Amino acid sequence: MRHMGKTTGEEELFGKTAIGKAVLSMILPAIVSQIIIVIYNMADTFYVGLTENANAVAAVSLCLPVYSMLSALSNLFGIGGAAAASRALGVKDDQRARLVLRFSLIGALLIAVCYTGILAVCKHPLLLLIGGDDSTIGYAESYVLWAVIIGGIPTVVSPVCGHLIRAKGYPKQASLGMILGALLNIALDPLFIFVLLPKGHEVTGAAMATALSNSIALLYYIFLYRANNILGERPASKGSRKTVLLEILRGGLPSFCMIALAMLSNCFLNAMVSDLSSEAVAGLGIVRKIDQLAYAVNQGITQGILPLAAYCYASNRRKRMWSAIGMCTAISEAVSLTSAVISTLFSRQLVSIFIREPVTVEYGASFLRVLCLAIPIYSLTFIIIAVFQAMGCGRQPFILSILHKGSLDIVLLFVIRSIAGTENVLWATLISETVALLAGIGMLAHYNKRNDEKPQVARS
């Protein structure tokens, strides 16, 4: 491996490599890592589903918003830090880039400690609030204890390490750590669920496997950073630290909101669907796992292209930036349309992979046929958000992230339930995603019309 602290991998890949090769070099490792992460998330549900215990499956599904918050926190400093570092490198400000890397890692560590500390105190009432009941609360508390409270810090910090390495122009090394953690989880799940722990503790086993695998992934990144001096020497300047921190937070806030507000939306949705039955909650959880595959591909594309686009924007290579974005848009839509068609035609078969309990399968198939229609819509919204993040804009991606989840869709949940019943509330997702995309197209057209200005590393 090259000594990353002494090379200019970002200049070679971002500025000189043929655009098609550069795009594929950035997005393919990110896509692969995201897909494998989804597969290991599916593994928990798959192995627990083998018990044919709908309450256990429902408990794992119930914990998804709480666990997903860890990803939101990592995005706050990982995505924001990657975009800020790439823009700094694009204008050859190495000292600012090093400061961004350090602030991103420290911020991720501190916020992970705060979140896990709060959950340690409040996990029981929180799980009851988001839809837990006597049949699921015991399983859910055990999962949160191991996967979120004990395993929370490595789950937040290790993806941040990956995002920051990708911003330095080393996408393969960035993705390797995420892939390592995911593959370990897939391998450890059956060991903990069916071998090491007694029957009835399958949910605990899945959570313990998740915590251990994420911890090993973090150890990989620590070794990588130390061996290759990723952070470099401590930056001498202290005057720009406030603006650097604000730039990181402004860039990462939309990505944080996309997951955090989705968590909030899912809490409302879980609470509504729980009125139907535990089987309906389990079916909804399985559908979310299936939908995550297409979601992950789109996230991999946007996360992969973001550093390249940010670097090209800051270094005034606008034609190269838009060529990369156009290529990513075509790939994203092709994958999204294919996913929507497959999910529509084979909804029952896909749900049956995870559980064969007939009521759960029926609910899951019905939910999936609605939810999959939103995939080609939100994939375009993600691209638009990434473009604004690359250019250092804060307001537009923040608004779009709120429209994507956590605002209009929650209102629509109540409206649709009152009009068409709880069974049809997932149509709120399709409507809100359409509104977000139309707003994004309008914002991007307006921005391109009125802003043809010099690149900036930070904007107040």
N, C-alpha and C positions, 0 to 999 in steps of 0.2 A: 504493500500500500504506500502511496506517496505521502510524504510528510505534509499534512494539510496546512500546518501553520506557516509553511514557507512557499506555498504555491499560489497561483492566481487561477484556480480552477473556475471561478465564476466568470472571469474575463474570457477564458478559452471557450467555455460552454455557452455562456449567455451572449457574448459579443461576436464570436468568430465562427463557431460551428454552423453548418448549413441549417436553416430554420427548421426543416422537417425533422432532421436528426436531433436537433436541440430539443424540440418539443417532445418527441418520443422518448428521449433520454430522461427528461424531467417527469413526464406523466406516467410512463409505464411502471417504473418502480413504485411510484405512489399508488397507482391503481392496484397493483399486485398486493402491496402491503395492506391497503384498505379492504380488499376482498378477503384476504386471509384473516384480518381482524373480525370481519363480519362472520366468517365461517366459525371462528372460535366463539363468538357471541352466540351463534346458532347452536354450537356444541352443548352449551349449558342446557338450553331448552330441549335439544334432541335427547341427550342422555337422561335428563330428568323425566322427559316424556316417555321413555321406555318403561318407567314404573307404572304407567297408566293412571297416575295420580293427578287428576285435574287440579286439585288444590295446590299441589307442589308446583305444577307448571304455572298456575295463576300467580303464585307468590313470586316466582322468578320474573314473570311479566310485570308484576306490580312494582318490583324494584328497579325496573329499567329507567324510569325518569330520575331516580336518585343516583343511579350509577352513571347515567348519561351526563349528569352535571359535572362529573370529573372531566369528561371530554370537553365540555364547555369551558371549564377553567383552563385546561391546557391550550385551547384555541385562543383564549384571551391573550396569553403571552407568547404562544408558539406562532400563530398566524400573524399577529401584530408584530412580533419581533422579526419574523422572517421577511416581511414586506419592508420594514424599516431598515433592516440590515442590508437588503438587496439594493434599496435606493441609495444608501450611503456608499456601498461599494461601487455603484454605477457612476458616482461622481468622485471616486477615488478617496473618500474620507474614511480611511481605515480605522482611525481612532474612534470615530463615532460608531462605526460598525462593531468594534469590540465592546464599546459601552452598551450598545443595544443587546448584544449577546449576554453580557453579565446581568444586566437589569432584568432581562426576560427570565433567566434561570432563577434568580433570587426571588422575583415576584411570583413565579410559579410555585416555588417551595413554600413561601409564606402563605399564599392563598389556599394551598392544599392543607396546610396545618390548621388553618382557621375553619375550613369546611368540615374536615373530619372531626375536629373538636366539637363543633356544633351538633353534628349528627350523633356523636357519642352520648350527648345529653338528651337529644330530642327525637331519636329514631322511632320510638314507640308511638307517640302522638302523631308524628308526621306520617307514618305508614297507615295509621287509622284514617287520617285526613284524606289521603289519596286513594282510598278504596279498600284498605285492609279490613278483614273481619275475623271472627273466631276461627274460621277454617284455614286462613292463610297467614295470619299475623306472626305465628311462631316461626314458620319457614322464612318469612320475609325478614324478620329481625336477625335471624342467623346469617342470612345472605348479606345483609347490609353490614353486619359486624365484621365479617371476614373480607368481603370484596371491596367495601367502600371505606370503612373506618381503618382497618388494619392495612389494607392494600391501597389506600387512597393516594398517599404521597408518590409512590412509584408510578401509579396509573396517570397522575397529572404530569409529573416531571419528565418521564421518558419520552412521550410524544413531543414535548417542547424541545428536547435535545434533538430529536429527529428533524423537526421543522427548521431549526437553526442551522444544522449541518447542510440541509438541502439549500438553504439560502447562500451558503458558501460555494455552491456548485458541485456538490457531491451527493446526488440523489440516491445512488445505489447504497452507499453506506448509511444514509438516513433511513432508508426503508428496511435495511437488514435488521436493525434493532426491533422495529415493529413486527416484522415477520417472525423473528426469533421468539418474542413473547407470545405471539398468537399460536405458533406451532407447538410451543411448550404447553400452552393451555389445552389445546386439542389432545395432546398426549397424556396430560396429567388428569384431565377430567375423569375418564373411566377408572383410573387408578384410585383416585380419592373417593369417587362415588360408589364403586362396586367392590373395591378390595380393602382399602385402608379403614373405612368407616363402616359401622354397622348399618343394617337395613333401617330405613326411616330417616337417615341423615344425608340423603342424596343432595339436597339443596346446600347444606353446609359443605359437603365435599366439592361441589361445583364452585362455590365461593372461595374456598381455600386454594383450589387449583388456580383460579384467576389471580388471587393476590400473589401467589408464589411466582407465577410466570411473569407478571408485570415487574416484580422485584428483580428477577434475573435480567430482564430487558434493560432496566435502569443500570444494573452493574455493567452491562455491555457498553452502554453509552459513557459511563464514568471512565472506563478503561480507554475507550476511543478518544475521549476528550483529553485525558492525561497523556496518552501515548503520542498524540499528534499535536499537542499544544493548541487546541482549537481556539481557546479564548485569547491566546497571545499574552503580551504583557499588559499589566493594569494600565488603563488610560490615564494620562497625566492631567488632562483638563477636567475641571469640575463645573465650569460655568454653564455647560449645555445639558447637565443631567436632568433638569426639570423638563426641558423640551423633549429630550429623548424619551423619558418615561411617558409623557403625554402622547407622543407619536406612537409608541408601542400600544398603549391602551386604546387610542383612537382607531388604530388599524385593526386591533383584535376584537374590539367591542361588537362589531356586526357578527363575526363568527361565533363569539360567545353567546350573543342573543339568539342566533339561529338554533342553538341546541338548548339553551336555558329556557327560552320561550316555548320551544317544542315540548320540553319537559312540563312546563306549566299547562300547555294545551292538553298534553297526554293525561295529566292529573284530572282535569275536568272530564276528559273522555273516559278514563278509567272509572271515575265515580258514576258517570251516567250508565256505562255498559254494565257495571256491577249490579245495577238494578235488575238486569235480565237474569244473570246467573254466573256462577264461577266458570262454567263452560264458555260463556261468551267472553269473559275476561281472558281466559286461556287462549281462545281463538284469536282475539285481538292481538295478544302478545305474540303469537306465532306469525300473524300477518305482518306485524312490525319487523320481525326478524327477516322475513322474506323480502319485504320492501327495502330493508337495509342494504341488500346486495346491489340494487340499482343505485341507491343513494350513495353507497360507498364508491362506486365507480365514478360517479359525478364529483364526489368530494376529492377523490384521487386526482381527477383531471384538474380541478380548480386549485387544489393545494400544490400540485406539480407545476402548473403554469404561473402561479403567482410570483415567485421569485424572478423568473425569467422576464415576465411582463414589467415588474417593478424596476428591474435593472435597465431594461431597454428604455423605459419611460424616463428614468433619471438621467441616462446617458444620451438622451435625445435621439434614440433610434426608433422613431414612431412607426415607420413602415414595418419594421421587423416586429414590433410589438403587436400591431394589428394583424399581421400575417399569422403569428402564433395563436392569437385569440380566435381567428377564423378557423384555423385547423382544429383547435380544441372544441369549438362549437359544433363542427360537423361530426367529430367523433362522439361527443356527448349525446347528441340527438340520435345518432344511429343506434347507440347502445340503449338509450331510453325507450325508443319506439319498439325495439326488439323485446325489451323487458316487459313493456306494457302488453304486447300481443301474447307473449308466453303466459303471463300471469292471468290474462283473461281466459285463454283457452284451456289452461290446465290448473285452474285455481284449486279445485278439490284435491287433485293429485299432489300438488305442492304442499298443502296443509297436512295431508295424510303422511308425509314424510316424517313429521314431528310427533304426531299422535294419531291414533286410530279411533279414539272415542268418538262415536258418530255425531253427537250433539255439538261437540267442539269443532269437528270438521265442518259441519254445516254452517255454523256461525263464521268460522274462519274463511271459508270459500266465498261467502256472501260479502264479507268485509273486503277481501282482497280484490274482488272484481270492481269495486268502487275505487279503492285506494290507488290501484295501478294506473288509473287514468291520469293521475296528477304527475306521473314520472316525467313525461316529455315536457311538461310545463315548468316544473321547478328546476330542471336541469339548465334551462336557459336563464332563469333568475340567478342561479349560482354563478354562471359565467359573468353576468352583468355585475354582480356584487364583487367578484374577483377583480374585474377591470377597475372599478372605483377604488378598491383597496390598493391595487398596484399603483395608482396615480396619487395615492396619499389622501384621498377624500374620506371624510368621516361621516358627513351628514347623509349622503345618498345611500350608502350601504347600510347604515343604521336604520333608516326608514324602511328599506326593503326587507331587512331581516325581521323587523316588527310585523310588516305586512305578511311575510312568509308564514309566521306562526306566532301565536300568543296574543292576538288582538282581534281582528275580524273573525277569524275562525272560531274563537271562543263564543263570540256573540252569535254566530251562525249555528253553533251547536245547540244553543237554547231555542233559537227560532225554529230550526228544523225539527227538533224533538217535539215542540208544541204543535207543529203542523203535520208532520209525517211519522212521528213515533221514534223511539230510541233506536230501532233497528236501522234507521236511515241517516243517523247523525254524521256518518263519515263523508257524506256529500259536502259537508262544510269545508273539508280539505280542498276539494277540487275547485270550489268557488273562490276561496281565499287565495289559492295559488295562481289562479287566472288573474285576479286583481293585482297581485304582486308583480306578475310578469308585465302586464300592461303599464303599470307604474314605472317599472324598471326601464322599459323601452323608451317611454317618454322622457325619463330623467337622462338617459344616455344620449338621446338625440339632442336634448336641450344643452347638455354639457358640451358635446362636440361642436355645436353651433356657436357657442359663446366663449369657449375656452381653447384657445390655441396659444398657450403661453409657455414660458420657459419652465423646465422641470424644477421641482423643489424637493429637498430632502424632508423638510417638515413644514407643516402649515399650522398656524395658530387658529 
